[in-house]
Amino acid sequence: MKTVYLDELAVLDLLIDYFLLLGTAKLLALPYRRGRFLLAAALGAAWSCGSLLPALHWLRAPPMLPVLAGAMTLIAFGDQRHLGRCFAGLLGVTALFGGAVYAAGLLQSSGCRTGPFFRPDMRVLALAFALCWAAVSLLFRGTARHAVRRVLDVTVERQGRRVCLRALEDTGNGLVDPISGCAAFVAEAAAVGGLFDPAEASFLRGPPAEAVLHIPGTRLIPCRGVTGGRSLLLAFRPDRVTVDGQERRDLVAAVTAAPIGTDGAYDAVI
């Protein structure tokens, strides 16, 4: 009979869960929130260790595994819009990584199984994770390219109202307010609607030339599209803008009725 050491299990499970969360973020092109990932991985490690105790053996029951995955999803990706997508992604990555690790462990003679726990050699474990990480990068390189692009936390305040945005950092964004000379970031109308009265917010999704007549303090700025055509965007000067916790006084907000992100990872471009 093999002995399972709680400290060994805790460290191993912590590392595995952490890399599973990193793999999920890579797969779904989400920003790496390493602090949140570490906290979620710590929950997974505590869950595994607690399940060894006779009084908590019910934690190993199959119906409890989705509960653990859901809790880890909330901790790691609670700031994302589509939590269901994050939950499914975590389950998929766990199945992929777990299957590879289990298969690799079965091929080695030094691996052992103690009750519901399988303990492969660390070298095999590292190799299996490296191969699976490479597989995720190869199969989903289209979305992985977005993962290296920075997504920033932007807070916008106007007339006592506040909204929080997820803004994709675009170094090629050259939009400028011709009146103030300040750079302009572009946000979806639905994302900044909370900054306006309901009657005003209804005009954000309409033609900018009409909205500027009904929303005080707004103006129009010219915008060049990717095809070279020109259009106008509704713009306003927020009372306060912070980007990743740093106040920015050189930014103007522009509004577009069209969706900016295709996967919900961000709702603004800065």
C-alpha positions, 0 to 999 in steps of 0.5 A, spaced: 500 500 500 502 506 497 502 512 502 499 519 499 503 525 502 498 531 503 504 536 502 506 532 495 499 532 493 497 539 494 503 542 491 502 537 485 495 539 484 496 546 485 501 546 479 497 542 475 490 546 476 494 552 475 497 550 468 490 548 466 487 555 467 493 558 463 491 553 458 484 555 458 486 562 458 490 560 452 485 556 448 480 562 449 484 568 448 483 571 455 488 575 459 492 571 464 490 573 471 495 569 474 493 571 481 486 569 480 489 563 477 493 561 483 487 562 488 483 558 483 488 552 483 489 553 491 482 551 491 483 545 487 489 543 491 485 544 497 479 540 495 483 534 493 487 534 499 480 535 503 477 529 499 482 524 502 479 525 509 474 520 511 469 526 513 470 529 506 470 523 502 464 525 498 468 531 495 470 525 490 463 524 488 463 525 480 457 530 481 462 534 485 467 535 480 463 540 476 461 544 482 469 544 483 470 546 476 465 551 476 468 554 483 474 555 479 471 558 473 468 563 477 475 565 481 479 565 475 475 568 470 469 571 474 471 578 470 469 575 463 462 576 460 461 569 458 463 564 464 459 558 461 464 558 455 470 559 460 467 553 464 466 549 458 473 551 456 476 549 462 473 542 462 475 541 455 482 543 457 482 538 463 480 532 459 485 533 454 491 534 459 488 529 464 487 524 458 494 525 456 497 525 463 493 518 464 495 515 458 503 517 459 503 514 466 500 508 464 506 507 460 511 507 465 512 502 470 514 507 476 507 510 476 502 508 481 495 508 483 492 509 490 485 509 491 482 514 486 489 518 485 494 516 480 501 519 481 505 518 474 513 520 474 514 527 474 518 527 468 512 523 464 507 529 467 512 534 465 512 531 458 505 530 457 503 537 459 508 540 454 505 536 449 498 538 450 500 545 451 503 545 444 497 541 441 493 547 444 498 552 441 498 548 434 490 547 433 488 554 436 493 558 433 488 563 430 485 564 437 492 564 441 494 570 437 489 574 440 492 571 447 498 575 446 495 582 445 494 586 451 487 586 454 486 592 459 481 594 464 478 601 463 474 605 468 470 611 465 466 616 469 461 621 467 456 625 471 457 621 477 456 614 473 461 609 472 462 603 467 468 598 467 470 596 460 475 591 457 479 594 452 484 591 447 490 595 446 491 597 439 498 600 437 495 602 430 489 606 433 491 613 431 484 616 432 484 623 435 479 628 437 481 634 432 478 639 437 482 637 443 488 633 440 487 627 445 487 620 443 480 617 442 479 610 444 473 606 441 467 603 446 461 599 444 455 603 445 452 597 449 458 598 454 458 605 455 450 606 455 450 606 463 454 613 463 448 616 460 440 617 462 436 612 458 433 616 453 440 619 451 443 612 451 437 610 446 441 614 441 447 611 442 446 605 437 443 610 432 446 615 427 452 619 430 449 625 427 442 624 430 445 622 437 449 629 437 443 633 437 440 629 443 446 628 448 449 634 451 456 634 451 458 630 445 461 631 438 463 628 432 470 626 430 472 623 423 474 616 423 478 612 417 475 605 416 480 599 414 477 600 407 480 607 407 473 610 407 471 615 412 465 616 417 463 619 423 463 617 431 460 620 437 465 622 442 465 625 449 470 627 454 469 623 460 470 626 467 475 621 469 478 615 465 483 610 468 487 604 465 489 598 469 489 603 475 492 609 472 489 615 471 489 618 464 487 625 462 489 625 455 483 620 452 477 622 449 471 616 448 468 615 442 462 610 441 460 605 436 454 601 435 457 595 432 460 590 436 468 590 437 470 583 439 467 577 436 468 573 442 466 577 448 473 578 450 473 585 450 468 591 448 473 597 447 479 598 443 484 603 446 
